[in-house]
């Protein structure tokens, strides 16, 4: 009598599925503001990743992705662009003037490699986007109102606390927004697109 192949434990199977090619959800590039010249050749969409792997919860978030394919028949390892800050706009080079000229300015790289733009967790165009306009507005308000350095610091802390409380009320687990999770997100981008390395 034939025996069945052993199956992966449910958590292993779920992890494999979430890290697989089905984790990429295509969208029209114009919904991400990608320049038309780049949108004509790019793949755009979202990769779904766990919000906090360390906590082991099922909650997921989405990272916007723009993949520009190489012109090579057999491209080498891709370039996956992570932007610093933290909080910088990861798709900035794919939008506006940068996106309009990207194919020309990056032709030598694209001759051998795909290029992948992505939004780091919480940054502009990620879902959720964790922006705090009141905090960002503190320097302008300080200048307009002649606040001292101490007043500016106090107003900044108060504005940030309001945003943190609001994110917590929305169910955002801020402990999942860190460099360790960002690095694991890049691994999921790699597997979502089937890159070997």
N, C-alpha and C positions, 0 to 999 in steps of 0.2 A: 504494500500500500504506500503511495507516495506521501511524503511529508511536506507540509507547507513551509515555505521560507520563513525565517524569523522576521517579525515586523518590528519597526522602531517603536519605542515608547511614544505615547501621544505627545509629550512635550518635545521630544526630538523631532517627530514628524512635523509638528506645528512650526518649530524653529526652521526646519529645512524649507517648508513652504514659504514662510515669511521672507526668507533670505533668497528665494529663487527668482527666476525670471518674471514670475507673475507679480512681483512686488512693484514693478513699473507700470504706472497708469498713464497712458498717453493723453495729452491735451493739445489743442491748437496752440502753436507758438505765440500767436498774437495775444492770447490770454495772459501770457507771462511778460508781454511787452518786448519780445525779441524783435530786433531790427529785421525788416522784410528780407534783406539780402541774406542774412544768416538763417532766417526762418525757412527759406527756400530749400536748404539742405539739412537742417538740423532736425533732431527728434526732441520733442519737449514733453514734459509731463511731471509726475510726482512719484517718488519712491516712498513707500510706507515703511517706517521704522518704529521700534519700540520707544516709548517715551523715556522709560527708565529701566534698562536691563538689570541693573543691580537690585532694584526693588522686586523684580520678577512679576510685575503686573502685566495685564493684557492690553493696557492702553497704548495706542499708537499715535504717531504724529506723521506729517508728510513734509518732505523736502522737495522743493521745486528743482528740476534738473533740465539742463539743455545739453544734449550730446551732439557734438559736431563730428561726423565721421571722417576718418582719414581718406585720402584719395588713393592710398596704397591698396593693392589687392590683398596683401597679408600684413596688416599693420602691426607694429610692435606694441609694447605696453602703453596704455593710455596716459594722458596727462589729466589728472583730476585736480581742479583748482579749488583749494580751500582758502577762504578769505579771512583775514584777521580782524582785530578790533578789540574785543569780540563784537559781533553785531553788524559787521559790514555787509553790504548787499552783494551776495554771491553771484548774481546774474548781471551785475553792472557792466561787465565786458561784453555781454550779449545784447545789450540794449543801447539805444541812442547811437551816437557817432561811433562809439567803440564797436558796437555790433555791426554797423554799416561797413566798417573797414576790416573786420576781423579776418575774413577769408584771405585778404591780401597781406595783412601784417603777420599772419600766422601760417602762411603757405608752407614754409620750410618744415614746421612741426607737423602740419596736417599731411605732408607728403609721407610721413612715417607713422603717425600716431593719431588716434581719436583724441578729442579734447572734450572734457566734461566740466561744465559749470554746475554748481549746486548751491543751494541756500543752506547754510548751517542752521541747526535747530534754533527756533525763536527769532531768526533774522528776517529781514523783509522778504516777503513772498513764501516763506515757510508757513505751514499750518500747524499750530497757531503762530502768529507773528506777535512777539512779545515786545511791543514798543511802549514807551512811556513818554508821551508828548509833554506832560507837565514837568517831568524832570529835564527833558531836553530844552525846555523853554526857560529854565532857571537863569542861565547866563544873560539872556536878553532882559528878563525881568530885573535882574541884579543891576544891569547897566542903566535901565530906565529909571529905577527907583533909588539908585545910589547906595545899594546895600554894602555893608562891610563884608570882609571875607568870612567872618563868623556868621553873619546873617545869611549870606549866600550858601554856606555849608549847611546851616540849619534848614533853610528852605529846600535845598536839594535832597536832604535826608527825608524830610516830611513828604515831598512829592514822590520819592522813590518808595516810601513805605505805603503810600496810597496805592501805587501800582502793584506792589508785591501782594498787598491784601486783596486787591481785585483779581489778580491772577490766581491766587489761592482759592478765592470764592468761585472761580470758573473751573476749578478742579485741576489746574496746572501743577504738576509736581516739579517745582523748580530745582530740586536736587538732581534731576535728570538732564539739566542743561549745563554740560561741562565738557572738558576736552576729551575725557575718556569716552564719553558717549559719541562725541564728534568723530573720533577715530574709528569706533565701531560702525558708525554710519557709512564711512568711506568703504569699509569692508562690504557692507550691504549693497552699496552702489556697484562695487566691483562684481559681486555675484549677480545682481539684478541684470547687468548687461553681459554677463557671461565672460568677463575677462579672467584669464588665468592668473595674472599677477598685476 
